[in-house]
Amino acid sequence: MKRLLAFACAVVMSTSAAAQYPAKPVRIVVPFPGGSATDTITRILAQSISPGFGQPMIVDNKPGADGAIAAAEVVKAPPDGYTLLMATNSPMSAVPAMKKSPPYDPVKDFTPITDIGRYTFFLYVNASVPAKSLKELITHAKANPGKLAYATGNTTGIVSFAQMNALAGIDMLHVPYKGEPQGITDLVGGRVQVMWATPTTGLPFVKEGKIRALVTQLTKRSSLLPDVPTIHEAGLPKFTITSWAALFGPAKLPKEIVARLHKEFTAAMAKPDVLAQMEKQAFLLSPSTPEKLGEFVKEQMDSYRTILRAAGVQPE
């Protein structure tokens, strides 16, 4: 009887807490540094939602370990809706595929809320590299095996180079960074020569002539750099990497809170000013139901494992 009463009280308290949500600021943990593409899109959405949400949405940057630090922190948070994760394919797809003992389970340890969208990635080279196209870069890399250094600021970069290098049959030196901004800084400075990165960090330096964009990962050309071909057009039609972002909470997040957050974020993603800001970041919004996001996460985990194993990358 006591157990039944305790359970009933817990249900009532949980329902009451969900009905009063939000009663304090909501923290959105971002796996990458300030100034990164994920940080930027999160702040655009948080600033749009906060005024009518009843409480501010605070962006908390927790970079490192390919996003696993941020993800692991959210896993441990209470399932009350006050700690969320703006996850990407780095912590949710690549980390589980690259680690023998991942620190969390992307399916069991999180509650899907909504898909957010897809990143535009360009392949950049330092202006000193004698290559004006992907074909010329591959030729140059083959003539200088192990001499070109490529930077990565996230696992999209790691997996993209793993697949690209395998498909092209080239060997380059990997230099990892905690985030894109640090990698781009060294690319511009010539300490590394090649990098897959977003326009958020790379485009300003393209305009200054310090780096060049050779191809995009998109299936169609980006309006930001319409003269830059897709990687499929440039000669690697079997390249399949895509980079995404989505919103999650800890496991067992109440359905009422999931519904409220889903409503707020999908509404924000339909606002003309948000759409305009996202377009400037070359970020393609693609909101979804929590159920579809859950299915997508499973599909991406399987896809990344297949790609990495085919490229010869084994879990560590």
N, C-alpha and C positions, 0 to 999 in steps of 0.2 A: 504493500500500500504506500509506504514511504517513497519507494523508488518511482512508483507511478505518479505520485504527487510532485516529486522533484522534476520528473520528465515534463509534466504538464506546465509547471512553473517556468522551466527553461524554454518551452515552446512559446509561452505567452510573452516572456521577456524578449525572445528573439523577434517575434512578430511586432512587438511594440517598438523595438529598436529600429527595425526596418521601416516602420511607418513614420518614425521621426527623422529618418535619414534625409539629408545630412545634418547632423547637429554640431559638426566641427569641420575644419578644413580637411580636404581630401588630398593625399599625397600621391603623385604619380612618379614612380621610380623609372628613370631612364638609364639604360645600360651604357650610354656613351657620354663623352664630355660635352660641356656647353659649346655651342657653335657647330655641333655636328648636325647632320640632316635629321636624325631622330629627335634630338633636342629641339630643333626648330619647329618641326611639325607638331610636336607635343605642346609647345608653348602657344602656337597659333590656336589650337583647339582649346587649351585650358583658358586662354584669355577670352575666347568667344563664349565659352560655357559659364564661366564664373559669375558674371553679373546676374544671371537669372537662376542660378543654381541654389542660391541661399547661403553658400559657403565658398570661399576661394579654393581653387585647385592649384596646388603648389607642385612645381616640377623639382624633383630631387635627382641630381645626376650621380650615378654610382658606376663609373666606368671600371673596366678591367675584366680579365679572364674571359674575353669574348662574350661578355654580357652575363656570364654565370654568377658574378657577384650580386648584381641587381636582382636576377631571377631568384637566387637562393634566399635573398632577404625577404622578398615578397612571399615565398613559400612559407616562411616562418611567421608571417604577420597574421593577426587575428582575421577571420573571415567576416569583417564588419563593414567593408566598403570604403575604409579610410586609407588603405594602402593598395595601390594598383600598380600594374606593370605595363609600360608601353614596350612590348616585346617586339623583337625582329626575328628573322630567320637565324640570326647568330646564336642567341641562347636557346631558341626553341627547336631548331633543326640541326644546326651544325654541331653544337656542343654535345648533344646526345649521340651524334654519329661519329664524333672524333674522340670521345672519351670511353675507355673501357668501363669505368665506373662513374657515370654522370652523377652530379650532386643532387639531381631531382629528376622527376618524370614529367615531361611536358604535357602529358595527357592526364595523369592522375593527380598531379600536385597543383593544378591551376583550374580556374573557372573561366571559360571563354566568354567574352562580352560582345565584342564586334571586331571584324576585320577593319583595318583603317585604310590600307592602300599599298601601292607599289612604288618603289624607288626607281629613279633613272640613274643608271651607272654609266660613266664614260671611262674608256681606257685612255689615260693621259700619259704623255711622255715629256721629259724635260726638253726644252728647246734645243739643247746641244746634241740630242740623239738624231743621227742621220736617217730618219725614217719619217715619211709623210703619209704612210698608209700602214694598215695591219700587215699586208704582204711584205712590205719593206722592213717592218720591224721583225717579222719572223725570219726573213733572210739575214738581217743583221745579227739577230740572236744566235742563229745557227752558225754563223761565221765566227762568233765570239762566245762559245759555250761557257757558262758560269761567270761571265764578266759583267753582264748587265744585272743590276740590283733592282728588285721590285718591292715596293712598300705595300703593306696591308694594314688597314686600321679597323678591320672587322672581319668576321668570318665570311662575309660575302666576297671580300677580296681574296681570302685564302682559298675558298672553294672555286672561285672564278679562275684564279691562276692555275689551280690544280687541273681543272678541266681544259682550259685554254692551252696550257703547256703540253698536256698529254695529246690533245688533238693536233697541235701544230708540230709536235716533236722537238720542242726547244727546252733548254736548260738555263734557268736564271737563278740568281741568289736571292733568297727570301729575307727581308728585313721587316719584322713585325713591329707595329706601334699600338698604343692603347686606344687610339682613335684616329679618325681621318685628318683632323686639323694638324696633328703632329707630323703625320706622314706627308701631307701636302707641303708643309713647310720645308721638309728635307727634299722633296721632289723639286720644288722651285729652286732650292739652293744647290741642286745637282748632286747631293749626297746619295740619292737613289735616282734611278732613271725612268722607272715605269710604275704606274699605279692605277688600279680600278678604284674610282671614287665617284661621289655624287657631285652634281653641279653646285650644291650649296658651298662646298669647299673649293672646288676646282675652277668653276667658271670665271671668277674674277681674274685669275691668273692667266686664263686662256685669252681674255680680252686684252690683258697687258702684254701678251706675246711671250710670257715666261715658260708656259707649257703648251702642248698641243693635244687636242682630243682626236683620237684616231677612229674610234667606233663607239657605238652605244649598245647596251644589252637589250634595249627595247626591241619589240618586234616591228616597230615602225620608227622612223626618224623623229627626233625631238624637235619641237618648235624653237627651243632655245639655241640649238646648233643644227639647223636644217641641212647644212652641207656635210655633216658628219654621218657616214653610213651606219647601218646596223651591222653587227658582227656577222650576221647571216649573209648580208649583201657583200661583205668584205672577204668572204671565203671560208667561214667556219659555220656551216649550216647545222652542224650537230651540237653546237653550244646550247645548253638548256637552262642555265642558272637564272633564277629570278629572285629579287630581293623584296621583302615585304615587311609591313608593320601591323600589329594588331594589339588590342587592349585585353588584358586579363586581370583577374583577381586571384586571391588564394583559393585553394580548394574549398568546397562547401559554402561558397558565397550564397546567401539567401536569394531566391528567385526574384523577390520584390526589388532588391537592390540591383540585381543584374538588369532587370527590366528598366529601372529608372536610369541607370547609366547608359544602357543601350539607346534609350530614347533621347537622352541629352546629346550623346556623341553623334548619332545619326542625324539629328536635327542640325547640329553645328556643321556637319559635313555637307549639308544642302544649302547653306547660306552663301550668297553671292560673294561676300567679302572674303570668306574662308576659301572658297573655290579659287578666287583670284590670287590669294596669297600662296595657295598650294601650287598653282600653275607656275608661279615664279620660281618655286623650288623644284619644278618638274616632277612633282609627286602626284601620282594618279590615285585619287580616292576610290575605294571600293568597299563601302560598308556592307555588312552581312549579318545574318542572324547568328546568335551564339552557337546554334547547332551546326550551321555550315562552317563556322570557324573551327569548331572541334574536329570536323571531318578533314578540313584543310590541313590542320596541324599534323594529323596522322599521315596524310598523303606526303607532306613535305619531309617528314622524318624518313620515310621509306626512300624517297627520291634522293635525298642527300647521302644516305648510306650507299645507295647504288652508284651515284656519281663519284664519291670519294674512293670506293673500292675499285672502280673501273680506272681511276687515275692513279691507283697504287698507294693511296693514302690510308694507312692502317690506324685504328684507334690506339691512343697512348694511355 
